[in-house]
Amino acid sequence: MYFPSIPKIQFEGVKSNNPFAFRFYDKDKVVAGKPMRAHLKFAMSYWHTLCSESTDMFGAGTRCMNFGGTTPLEISQNRVAAAFELMEKLEIEYFCFHDRDIAPEGATLRESNENIDRIVPLLKQEMERTGIRLLWGTANCFNNPRYMNGAATSNDADVFAYAAAQIKKALEVTTALGGSGYVFWGGREGYETLLNTDTGRELDHMAALMRMAVDYGRKIGFAGDFYIEPKPKEPTKHQYDFDGATVLAFLRKYGLEKDFKLNIEANHATLAGHTFQHELRVARDNRAFGSIDANSGDTLLGWDTDCFPTNVYDTTLCMYEVLKAGGFKNGGLNFDAKVRRPSNTPEDIFLAYIAGMDAFAFGLLVADKLLADGCLEQFVAKRYASFDSGIGKKIESGATSLEELSAHALAAGEPHPSSGRQEYLESLINQYIVLTGQTL
């Protein structure tokens, strides 16, 4: 055992003083017709949870994450056992990975692939033993120096080919493990300066690689969703997948909109100057909602902090959008989050996951009450009621013209817009949060 001091985490309710217990996440509690675990579909991120030593640009790691291994391959083998022990104790049913998370990169591409082939049977064995499933896989095409100018958007055709080979292998592994998704995160798909960049050509290349990935994935039997994860900056100054709207425009330009959905990350929304709910709404409105990287950013810092999500206001509005979208199909809530650098014990990892899982469980309960009562829906419907009849209905149906609208405006006189009552609605959300807590 790699976490011998940690018990299996149980639901004990809001009155529990046990830090190693769930207060809100009751996995079998039925909410809106389904158990909590089916709504939330929590996933462990392999990279932050098992690989991150909490290094930063100013200092070495504060945690040892070799799990008793002495060679890169032995460490990777031990991580498999540690991963499934952690997920079993937290009752997490899914995980996500980059190829270089599960196996070390070798001196050559062939050696890297051989390393992966040594680890995949271990993952399969543990998946069969526990019933834990792969939510999605992806390739790390950003960490190695070869990708300093991007992968699909590199100015070097050999780099493009290397990235394609790496993605091919990652797709094969994802398919072999029964993954229900495959994610493209831009990594370094962007630019530092336009002075040396042909943006049109780079975007053409990025679309071409994504098309090849879709074609190959379907060819080998991958039946899940392909995702793009928007992020505006970091590591490059400007990334091509800036936000949800930018990604949707890219997909439509290259005819990829039927093949890809969005994997929305809360922290990336913050960096783009949006709210988490905004990015989820953009995805939902465009029928492109796919999956979520569950974390939070720090509004005081301008980089990707990947904090564990604990703000129940944010998780409420998130789950409101998820429920409005009809819930997850192939996606889920992947904790792309890491403990803070001073939180350097194994216990801290569990405490962080408990906090995040409880926050989303509570958000689900509040969102369900909001939708069941229909207070927001009714307010919004009333606010747009002028489009349900008369000239408004003609506007929405495309049955009017500038001439008719001009005549209507001249006859109707000065409009009198209604109040949006933003402060009231924000107070209403607070009220539902408090009332939900009181009923538990």
Steps between C-alpha positions, in 0.01 A plus 500: 500500500621849414251687720478277810392780735199594288172311555238448235311828481134464597201734496429616855285809442526866590529444875814291470822641643709235324723672240529168315129473426257642245243744634302552179614236251264209560577304183176300491267786600251549217490854362291590195438134427860376520750422776751774574790298359324475162449877487851591611721228346808602698839424346854504639762689301808282473743792449426729794410221741777250438776684314513854636766560762376858555796660330466859389718746311669606823558170674538125501223258586360470850362147452666175396280320244716202406287256706806299592626461145866548409476513118255696283326181387478361853354829621236483226416141594461593866285798408241268350447325832500832686247648258248223545545490875425872512198472271360203690531681832329809358249292299599687184384304197706661220848628423671707229860502377760635259717236338810625684318482834454126491840410354837677475620652177787301353808601305310429177136491394521123470627471857223731625240280332657188651483660845129568452445142387649378828259711706173451310456134611537612863231766450271246334548256784410760762205626297361148474554440872333822615255595225663844479489641147696738281318829444747630242856483384728742323859554385748734664620691194627804688753404767796375295729771351419369151163669543639842587334643186187290531405152385233513228585869458877458491691655212689170466334215307702237690360631829148481353564139399635412846189648664281303260679179595460577869128574458456178301641299789296690759184430301587132484550487877180695567306263277659189651403619849142576397530876544186699430689814390818632347613858572699753302648766725699754300801494726732709286267533201529877476758771456725737689525763225335551162831621358612142432161325474277398209177464697292389203736219417528388862123484541473299177755256637325469837169422330669245274645310797166500678328365190760224472451416868123470459537283190753271666305479824185388321705258290632318808163492675511804730131579553530777759502879474785716376547815709684829470588672826507882465775702666604857414865513602776321688728351401488705177401866512205442269351156442277420206241333726445829690146433624187306412379746238841508330515120491149477354594743224810290425299178486241650266763647269659160448183289503585328829198613702328160473807318628598707806344618823648731764679399816452809718743582781405750770850645539536550124175694496647731765814556292284585197317767700180295520311326775487122516126518441551715190719240331258222591209704363684561172557126467139419588347762272702360211426135582871446555502422872716197565704480820644710783838546662393576854726749673509869580730791428618784715374837380799668666747301292541501124598141445349152513494424871284184471358525851257239627144638466338591831274795410143368515367804314712402199417130525130582524505702180713234335260219582208721398649513149582128503142409593362743242723332240346164582794380708820332395498250214860386461655775710527561872662709772875449480690654792771676303613644832799483728559556867684817597877481529505505884238220509763232468363186667300210350215595734479840330424337166202317648377806687514702177298242306244476781459879496456510122259208487291642782491843334362354177257274681361800687487699176300219340246508784454877471480493120237227514286711736537806277386305195222321684357830626555668163559844652783597265327345199182692571684828548691462173187396310312804629792728414483392134120475481476782245644258242220248557234695312447797272799670342742304720374168370533626145863601572588153626325323214669720237163623376567873517719765338676826581211687345242333723717534809552868429125553468445310825757712687348824371154392613602350836710791619786486750562145641507444877746215576428285804740456791741209485494471881851357512551566869171330586596191298844479660332524839261225392792268425637571848161421646483163325851415614414578862164318486658193345756488779228531762304204362794258515 
